[in-house]
């Protein structure tokens, strides 16, 4: 009876090294597409099956990525910010395409993350999603880096924060939505969203907003800022404070779509129409933004590309390849809430 084909047999047939065969069968980006396809075709013809357990044992790898989410207040019981739901799907598909399993859990701000994942061989690396408090977050990132843990995170780039970040150009997003509202005739503004070191993504959106107003000559008589976390209730309460102060801005710029949904609810409660009385813009383009009444003008972050980049860059880190931060462009999605 003929022995089973080995990776060395495939290497001989394909005219490549055995290590190239291993990389090609795991879809490594280190092997060019033509070679990968040739090796995989020969493997199929020879009925070759990868022994995943043996391969992992040799490499001391789990072929698993851990995705850790912050628990966020949410409209349902998931405790996952709706913005990350579509990104979760993209990450899952990207892992599957690279023959990696995905372990999903919530981030534990207490204890040692590394002891729970990479150091115990549960996962080869971590993807971190969620906003959280960046001043607290930084210490944990430093700990991960000191332990030699491979990780990437979704979030704002900052030289003070360890690790590789994949994010969206929040400053540009703040500019886009603000300029659009100015073009619609708005001259007085309120911004809802906590802006500061603890929330650098919201801060960048606010700074883009402020700088755009300055360029249009609309400062200092406008641009009142109200703190709010990314929930509908926080958006409602901040809008209530705006109205209680006696202000009635032409437009409200919200640092997230959830905040914007709460703001619209509050305006409606007081008999104010959107967009006829007050224009409203959001940020994130979560699914509900296309189904609010009115539909919500917002800023799109490409979650499909984000998920793919998080996975591909983490795998490069795991393979000791050079990786740099990546900032995606923002895109304005214009809907009814900003058009009279």
Buried (B, 14 or more C-beta within 10 A) or exposed (E): EEEEBEBEBBBEBBEBEBEBBBBBBBBBBEBEEEBBEBBBEBBEEBEBEEEEEEBBEEEEBBBBBBBBBBBBEBEEEEEBBBBBBBBBEBBBBBBEEBBBBBBBBEBEBEEBBBEBBBBEEBBBBBBBBBBBEBEEBBEBBBBBBEBEBBBBBBBBBBEEBBBBBBBBBBBBBBBBBBBBBBEBEBBBBBBBBBBEEBBBBBBBBBBBBBBBBEEBEBBEEBBBBBBBBBBBBBBBBBBBBBBEEEEBBBBBBBBBBBBBBBBBBBBEEEEBEBBEEBBBBBBBBBEBBEEBEBBBBBBBBBBBBBBBBBBBBBBBBBBEEEBEBBBBEBBBBBBBBBEE
